[in-house]
């Protein structure tokens, strides 16, 4: 069945893509104003080794992950004036049912007043924008090369964008970017795009960007940091209750089996501190007219910053969680169209995790390691067909002795990306 789905996907995905000619974004100019309109769609077939025709124990979610879905349908528009920019990007998907929303929406004031000065020496942007941390989180979905960013990025910066204000710019080869943000990005599992503790996340990056005289080679590297506060909503008070436990299993009401279940006092809402440090480097080169490539490396260490995978809440757990993430990867384009890539990444949501074993607490790993292989065919920078296989090593299953072991949850994705 899965083999037939793969064949059907390749036939249906490849035919339209290979027939389409490259269509650049729409550009317009009226007086001192200039603008760009572009759009892209990512449609996928996903196959997961752990899929089964069932629902979760609470009945709220499916355990069948083999499906076609619309991963993204984005429309991007910007307007540039003598001293300002306006950016609006809408997005739609069917990851958890049909959803339509905003990916970015912000305004920028630039200095100096020159729309051709990109990046400007100084700029102030306010609105819904990407958090300036690392490399993967700062670029758009059509630029990653692989189908999705690494698990560490999806855990710490879910959805990429958050509401806030940032100051950014360039001085020769130096790049700087500092933002104050709400701290609850679009994909946050608790309070997306809200600010229950106020806008307290300060996040920024300082880096370098150089390009060869022929513009065939470019190098970018930077150091990122975040400091802020998370939020625990607390809990309301609960009254004392009486429960009946038929210990003797007689089916007859016996006052001796009545048990008092004490209530709990209210727990007030409170915030907690969190931080992160990251390093990233990216190189793009064209050693030969028929060969160009991109390679990147990224690493991050953080505390209590997981907001989507294993949500960190030291107020509830009583202990801080130290997260560690890393990734290395490369994507090559051969003969202008053939695309191949390899990426290895790891993410540990709690590097100090202790698990009970033989009556003792001993160090145990919760880390994920993913090895991804990508092949595809690209007509241009946007229009392409890609196949990606992800081998995922984790500790989400248990063996016959009750010890954590690898869950067989490898994934295969066939994606058609069409856009202008």
C-alpha positions in Angstrom: 0.0 0.0 0.0 2.8 2.4 0.9 4.7 1.6 -2.3 1.6 2.5 -4.4 1.2 5.7 -2.5 4.8 6.7 -3.2 4.4 5.9 -6.9 1.2 7.9 -7.1 2.8 10.8 -5.3 5.8 10.9 -7.6 3.6 10.7 -10.7 1.1 13.4 -9.5 3.8 15.6 -8.0 6.4 15.4 -10.8 4.3 16.0 -13.9 3.1 19.5 -13.1 6.5 20.5 -11.6 8.6 19.4 -14.6 6.2 21.1 -17.0 6.3 24.5 -15.3 8.7 27.2 -16.3 10.4 29.4 -13.7 8.1 32.3 -12.9 9.8 35.1 -10.9 8.1 37.2 -8.3 5.9 40.1 -9.4 7.7 43.4 -9.1 6.1 46.9 -9.5 7.1 50.5 -9.1 5.1 53.6 -8.9 7.0 56.8 -8.3 9.1 56.4 -5.2 7.3 53.2 -4.1 8.5 49.7 -5.1 6.9 46.4 -4.3 7.1 42.7 -4.6 4.5 40.0 -4.5 5.4 36.3 -4.4 3.7 33.0 -3.3 4.5 29.4 -2.9 2.7 26.2 -2.0 4.1 23.0 -0.4 2.0 19.9 -0.8 3.2 16.6 0.8 2.8 12.9 1.1 4.0 11.8 4.6 4.6 8.2 5.6 5.5 7.3 9.2 6.7 4.0 10.6 4.6 4.3 13.8 1.3 5.0 12.1 -1.7 2.9 13.0 -5.4 3.1 12.4 -6.4 4.2 15.9 -6.9 7.3 18.1 -5.0 8.3 21.2 -6.1 7.2 24.7 -7.9 10.5 25.3 -9.6 10.3 21.9 -8.4 13.7 20.9 -5.9 12.9 18.2 -5.3 10.3 15.4 -2.4 7.8 15.5 -2.5 7.5 11.7 0.1 9.8 10.3 0.3 8.5 6.7 -1.5 11.2 4.7 -1.5 13.9 2.1 -1.4 17.4 3.5 -0.9 21.0 2.6 2.1 21.9 4.6 2.2 25.6 3.6 0.4 28.0 1.1 2.0 31.4 1.7 1.6 34.7 0.0 4.3 37.4 0.6 4.0 41.1 -0.2 6.2 44.0 0.6 6.2 47.7 -0.2 9.3 49.9 0.0 9.3 53.6 0.2 12.2 56.1 0.5 12.5 55.4 4.2 10.1 52.6 5.1 9.2 49.0 4.4 5.9 47.2 4.9 5.8 43.4 4.9 2.8 41.0 5.0 3.0 37.2 4.7 -0.1 35.1 5.1 0.0 31.3 5.5 -2.4 28.4 5.4 -2.0 24.7 6.1 -3.8 21.4 7.0 -1.4 20.0 9.6 -4.0 20.0 12.3 -7.1 20.6 10.1 -7.5 23.7 7.9 -5.8 26.8 9.4 -5.3 30.3 8.0 -3.2 33.0 9.6 -0.2 35.3 9.5 3.4 34.3 9.2 4.8 37.8 9.2 3.4 41.3 9.4 5.6 44.3 10.3 6.7 47.8 9.4 10.3 49.0 9.2 11.9 52.5 9.4 15.3 52.6 7.7 18.4 54.8 8.0 19.7 56.1 5.7 16.7 56.9 3.5 17.8 54.7 0.6 15.6 51.7 -0.5 18.5 50.2 -2.4 20.7 50.0 0.8 20.0 46.4 1.7 20.7 45.7 4.5 20.5 49.2 5.9 22.9 50.6 8.4 20.2 50.9 11.0 16.5 49.9 11.0 13.6 49.6 13.5 11.0 46.9 12.8 7.8 46.4 14.8 5.1 43.8 14.5 5.0 40.0 13.9 8.5 39.0 12.9 11.0 36.2 13.1 13.0 35.9 16.3 16.7 36.9 15.4 18.3 33.7 16.7 20.6 31.3 14.8 20.3 30.7 11.1 17.4 28.4 10.5 14.9 30.5 12.4 15.8 33.7 10.5 15.1 32.4 7.0 11.9 31.4 5.2 10.5 27.9 4.7 11.4 27.9 1.1 15.1 28.5 1.8 15.8 25.7 4.3 16.7 23.1 1.6 15.3 20.3 3.9 11.5 20.0 4.4 11.5 21.4 7.9 14.0 22.9 10.4 15.6 20.7 13.0 13.7 19.5 16.1 15.7 21.8 18.4 14.5 24.9 16.4 10.9 23.7 16.3 11.0 23.1 20.0 12.5 26.5 21.1 11.1 28.7 18.4 7.9 27.1 17.2 6.3 28.9 14.3 9.4 31.1 13.9 7.6 34.5 14.4 6.6 36.4 17.5 5.3 39.9 18.3 7.9 42.5 19.2 10.3 45.2 18.1 13.8 44.8 16.8 16.7 47.1 15.9 18.9 45.6 13.2 21.4 46.7 10.5 24.8 46.3 8.9 28.1 48.0 9.2 30.4 46.8 6.4 30.7 43.0 7.1 29.2 43.3 10.6 25.6 42.3 11.2 23.6 43.1 14.4 20.0 42.3 15.4 18.4 42.8 18.8 14.7 42.3 19.6 12.3 42.6 22.6 9.5 40.1 22.1 6.4 38.7 23.9 8.2 35.3 24.3 5.3 33.2 23.0 5.7 32.6 19.3 3.0 31.4 16.9 3.6 27.7 17.6 3.8 28.1 21.4 1.7 25.3 23.1 0.5 27.5 26.0 -0.2 31.2 25.0 0.7 31.7 21.3 1.3 35.4 20.4 0.2 36.5 23.9 2.3 38.0 26.7 1.1 36.7 30.2 4.4 37.9 31.8 4.7 41.0 29.6 7.2 41.4 26.7 10.2 40.2 28.6 12.2 38.1 26.0 15.3 39.9 24.8 16.9 38.0 21.9 19.6 39.0 19.5 22.4 38.0 17.2 25.8 39.5 16.3 27.6 38.1 13.2 29.6 38.6 10.1 28.7 38.3 6.4 31.2 38.3 3.6 31.0 37.6 -0.1 33.7 37.1 -2.7 34.4 39.7 -5.4 32.8 37.3 -7.9 29.8 36.8 -5.6 30.1 33.1 -6.2 31.1 32.4 -2.5 29.4 33.8 0.6 30.1 33.1 4.3 27.9 34.0 7.3 28.4 33.2 11.0 27.1 34.6 14.2 26.5 34.3 18.0 23.0 34.5 19.3 21.6 34.9 22.8 18.2 35.0 24.6 17.2 36.0 28.0 13.6 36.2 29.2 10.9 34.8 31.4 8.4 32.0 30.9 5.0 31.7 32.5 3.3 29.1 34.7 -0.5 29.7 35.0 -0.8 28.1 38.4 -4.0 26.3 39.3 -7.3 27.1 41.2 -8.2 25.8 44.6 -10.0 22.4 44.8 -12.4 21.4 47.6 -12.2 18.3 49.7 -14.2 15.4 48.1 -15.4 12.0 49.2 -14.7 9.0 47.0 -16.0 5.4 47.4 -13.7 2.5 46.8 -15.2 -0.9 46.8 -12.1 -2.6 48.3 -13.9 -5.8 49.0 -15.6 -5.8 45.6 -18.9 -6.7 47.2 -21.0 -4.3 45.3 -22.7 -3.2 48.6 -22.4 0.3 50.0 -20.1 0.1 53.0 -19.3 3.3 54.9 -15.9 1.9 55.7 -15.0 2.2 52.1 -15.6 6.0 52.0 -12.4 7.9 51.5 -11.8 11.6 52.0 -9.8 13.1 49.2 -8.3 16.3 50.4 -8.4 19.4 48.2 -5.5 21.6 47.2 -5.0 25.3 47.8 -4.7 27.6 44.9 -1.3 27.9 43.3 -0.7 31.5 42.1 0.6 32.2 38.6 4.3 33.0 38.4 7.1 33.4 35.9 10.5 31.8 35.7 13.7 32.8 34.0 15.1 31.2 30.8 18.0 31.7 28.6 19.8 30.4 25.5 23.2 30.8 23.7 23.7 29.7 20.1 26.4 29.5 17.3 25.7 29.3 13.6 27.7 29.3 10.4 26.6 29.0 6.7 28.7 28.9 3.6 27.4 29.1 0.0 29.7 28.4 -2.9 29.7 27.6 -6.6 33.0 25.8 -7.3 31.9 24.9 -10.8 29.3 26.3 -13.2 27.3 23.0 -12.9 27.8 22.6 -9.1 26.7 24.9 -6.2 26.2 24.0 -2.6 25.2 25.3 0.8 26.6 23.9 4.1 25.6 24.9 7.6 26.3 24.1 11.3 24.3 25.3 14.3 24.4 24.6 18.0 22.4 25.9 21.0 22.3 25.4 24.7 19.4 26.7 26.7 17.5 26.5 29.9 13.7 26.1 30.2 13.2 27.4 26.6 11.3 24.4 25.1 7.9 25.7 24.1 6.5 23.0 21.9 8.1 19.5 22.1 8.8 18.8 25.9 7.4 22.1 27.2 9.7 23.3 30.1 8.0 24.4 33.3 10.3 24.4 36.3 7.5 25.7 38.5 5.5 22.5 38.0 8.4 20.0 37.9 10.5 21.7 40.6 13.7 21.4 38.5 15.2 23.4 35.6 15.6 21.7 32.2 18.8 22.2 30.3 18.2 21.8 26.5 21.0 21.1 24.0 20.6 21.1 20.2 22.9 20.8 17.3 22.9 20.3 13.5 25.2 20.0 10.5 24.0 19.7 7.0 24.7 20.3 3.3 22.6 20.6 0.2 24.1 20.4 -3.3 22.7 21.3 -6.7 24.2 19.5 -9.6 23.8 20.3 -13.3 21.5 23.1 -12.3 18.6 20.8 -11.4 19.6 17.7 -9.4 19.4 18.3 -5.6 21.0 16.1 -3.0 21.4 16.8 0.7 22.4 15.2 4.0 21.7 16.5 7.5 22.3 15.1 11.0 20.8 16.9 14.0 20.3 16.2 17.7 18.1 17.6 20.5 18.0 16.8 24.2 15.1 18.5 26.0 16.6 17.7 29.4 20.3 17.0 29.4 20.2 16.5 33.3 17.3 14.0 33.3 17.3 11.4 36.0 15.2 8.2 35.7 14.3 5.6 38.5 16.1 2.3 38.1 16.3 -0.4 40.7 15.1 2.0 43.3 17.7 4.7 42.5 17.7 7.8 40.3 20.3 7.5 37.6 21.2 9.7 34.6 19.1 8.8 31.5 18.9 10.2 28.0 15.9 11.8 26.4 17.8 12.8 23.3 16.6 12.6 19.7 19.1 12.1 16.9 17.8 12.4 13.3 19.7 11.6 10.1 18.1 13.0 7.0 18.8 12.3 3.3 17.3 14.5 0.6 17.1 14.0 -3.2 15.1 16.1 -5.6 14.7 17.9 -8.9 14.7 21.7 -9.0 13.5 23.8 -11.9 14.7 27.0 -10.2 15.2 28.4 -6.7 11.5 27.8 -5.7 9.9 25.1 -8.0 11.0 21.7 -7.1 10.2 18.1 -6.2 12.0 16.6 -3.2 12.0 13.3 -1.4 13.4 13.2 2.2 13.9 10.2 4.5 14.4 10.8 8.2 15.9 8.1 10.5 15.0 9.1 14.0 16.8 7.6 17.0 15.2 8.3 20.4 14.2 6.8 23.7 10.4 6.9 23.4 9.7 3.1 23.6 10.4 0.5 26.2 11.8 -3.0 25.8 10.6 -6.2 27.4 12.5 -5.4 30.6 10.9 -1.9 30.8 14.0 0.0 29.8 13.8 2.9 27.3 14.6 2.0 23.8 14.3 3.4 20.3 10.8 3.9 18.9 10.4 2.9 15.3 9.2 6.2 14.0 11.2 6.9 10.8 9.5 9.2 8.3 9.4 9.6 4.6 8.2 12.9 2.9 7.5 13.6 -0.7 7.0 17.3 -1.3 6.0 19.4 -4.3 6.9 23.0 -4.0 5.5 25.4 -6.6 5.7 29.2 -6.4 6.9 32.4 -7.9 
